[in-house]
């Protein structure tokens, strides 16, 4: 027998690292040894592999895996997660999987080793640690059981908690599988309740016995790489610093100081509403016992502003949820210590004191004496909007008189903005932005007092829009721009056919109407008719498209498309239809899989008919699209789910309520033998199955189910011949198949001489939970619609027609 080692596992090249990570199958394997057996088991080459082997003179070639060498430290990753093609999602395998305390990889005369392996090395391993995953696919928790010195004592490392544990906790309780709850009434003959254990081993680390003295040894400083020593020392110092800060936190106050420079740096870039993000301004950690006058000295050192030129304002949160400078600190305020001031002005008991530092600068940028603040003065902040650049920026602040008018300050505003003194200006007050933007026009002729302006208010201004501004600019004035900013949303669009890949992104407004959204998408895709765009929302929990698309004008705004329960997504899926969506919605679309009667071929068809159509109309439509075995062939429509036939649709049944989202609709020709049933013949279900690896009394179905006519006195032997001929299974494989009557998942095996019909009812099509089971291995590839060499698995070539 010739071998092709399709994986040449040579650990010698990894000696420097002294370990290797090997993935082991859990599904279908009861323990570690079974997984290694699966690695080295040989199988006959088929298809292209067989062809290439034959070209090299191997007429009876087989493939397998043998190991040239094993490492001192062996990391075994258990494949607890896999993709379920039927459910189109990742699943966790919680099957029971045992692992020994000692692992002998020289067993059975070294069957895992290649002929080139060094047989003088003893590959006997001892379990060092077990990494456990508790939870499911979408979330969970990791912890580990470790024997640091390979003694009998195990330790559980669970985040910052380390506890002593016994060997049973580390091994047996991490095998997975099912667990029985203890009976509350042992005297009663109750069936014990079993539940799946979701905590189980995910990775195993074994150390070779002959190498353990070199691996399990004391580590001193010289064994640690220099860059790691430096990093560990920095981490230790940082930890000590944070520990000291935490212990002394009650002695200090954090003061955040915002200045004009911060407003200029943030407005129009990081923020648009209000004045500043306090998380991005300079902060001071000040002892609470320090006087505020001393704190001003610290500010003078930091910013180079002498104390006599500093004026601090307190911030206040308003009822409309905006945050503005409220009042300057008085001499009495500054006479307090920092701690006293924080307690006096900070009623919310926040840990931080937030201040605005007012400084007046001359043309030479040197500080000037501060103007006196009277009750008549209003402290205002100004933002400038440019509709051509779609830009909003901070330009400064002014004191204005409550008895004055906006007209009085227009020359100063023109100067701040760099405008000509002939330019007309419009002013707007930025009032709030939650839950909606409120930005109101200010009449230049009114008194500031009449405009109800107060300290800390924000005025946005721009050149007065010209008559054609609405046509020239997307957002011609301040209010329209702020509404846009408040509602803008970058949406990631994905083709529904490729739901994992972003195709393109568009910046939109959350208040865009349905028509505006599809029009933008159509423009991006170059589609002339926006009504041919169909959108589907995103499920934030499954990270998949929602099952049902958005109906034509079925939502008012973009925001309605993005909200899923209490979460907001930024993903939408699109389709380009061949007809307008309103027309399509008047039709019913079904995806039907057609199985050819004589060819080993499957085709998928999208059938589109008026909603009041019948199943008979669907079958007639399919007849016009497929090749029949003969012109008068009769078709039927089946509902298939998890490899079982659940329903045969009557031709008169309406299609409006038929669901093809979760079940497979299968069309096929009705065999002639079924049309001529005798009075004692039976038409039964036939399904493929294997035994459940955890519970041998339960079965798992796979492959394509089908119907079969059996005669009243027909033995299993006769039925087997017809099944083998129908499925075209080679004699060598078919001789290993078993046949059973299965009811409610329990198999009752037949002998060749048994009369099969005695088990089944005579009613047409029978009951789906009672069937003739064909027990054999599932050899189909773990990939949807892949051509398979074994026809009896029913994974046929698929053609898709839309």
Secondary structure as UniProt FT lines:
FT   STRAND          3..9
FT   HELIX           12..14
FT   TURN            15..18
FT   STRAND          19..25
FT   TURN            27..28
FT   HELIX           32..40
FT   STRAND          43..44
FT   HELIX           47..55
FT   TURN            56..57
FT   TURN            59..60
FT   STRAND          62..67
FT   STRAND          73..79
FT   STRAND          81..84
FT   TURN            85..88
FT   STRAND          89..92
FT   STRAND          102..104
FT   TURN            105..106
FT   HELIX           107..110
FT   TURN            111..112
FT   TURN            115..116
FT   TURN            119..120
FT   STRAND          124..136
FT   TURN            137..138
FT   STRAND          139..146
FT   TURN            148..149
FT   STRAND          154..158
FT   TURN            159..160
FT   STRAND          161..165
FT   HELIX           167..170
FT   HELIX           172..174
FT   STRAND          178..180
FT   TURN            186..187
FT   STRAND          194..196
FT   STRAND          199..208
FT   HELIX           209..211
FT   HELIX           212..215
FT   HELIX           221..223
FT   HELIX           226..248
FT   HELIX           249..251
FT   STRAND          252..258
FT   HELIX           260..266
FT   TURN            268..270
FT   HELIX           278..280
FT   STRAND          282..287
FT   TURN            288..289
FT   HELIX           292..303
FT   HELIX           307..309
FT   STRAND          311..317
FT   TURN            319..320
FT   STRAND          323..328
FT   HELIX           331..334
FT   HELIX           338..345
FT   TURN            347..348
FT   STRAND          352..358
FT   STRAND          360..361
FT   TURN            363..364
FT   STRAND          367..368
FT   TURN            375..376
FT   STRAND          377..386
FT   TURN            387..390
FT   STRAND          391..401
FT   TURN            402..403
FT   HELIX           406..417
FT   TURN            421..422
FT   STRAND          425..432
FT   STRAND          438..442
FT   TURN            444..445
FT   TURN            448..452
FT   TURN            455..456
FT   STRAND          458..463
FT   TURN            467..468
FT   HELIX           469..472
FT   HELIX           478..487
FT   STRAND          488..495
FT   HELIX           496..498
FT   TURN            499..500
FT   STRAND          504..509
FT   TURN            510..511
FT   HELIX           514..525
FT   HELIX           530..532
FT   STRAND          533..539
FT   TURN            540..543
FT   STRAND          544..545
FT   TURN            552..553
FT   HELIX           558..562
FT   STRAND          563..564
FT   TURN            565..566
FT   STRAND          567..568
FT   STRAND          571..576
FT   HELIX           581..585
FT   STRAND          587..595
FT   STRAND          601..610
FT   TURN            611..612
FT   HELIX           615..623
FT   TURN            624..625
FT   TURN            631..632
FT   STRAND          635..641
FT   TURN            642..643
FT   STRAND          644..648
FT   TURN            651..652
FT   TURN            656..657
FT   STRAND          664..669
FT   HELIX           672..675
FT   TURN            679..680
FT   STRAND          682..691
FT   TURN            696..697
FT   STRAND          699..710
FT   TURN            712..713
FT   HELIX           716..727
FT   HELIX           731..734
FT   TURN            735..736
FT   STRAND          738..743
FT   TURN            744..745
FT   STRAND          746..749
FT   TURN            752..753
FT   HELIX           756..759
FT   TURN            764..765
FT   TURN            768..769
FT   STRAND          770..775
FT   TURN            784..785
FT   HELIX           791..793
FT   STRAND          797..801
//
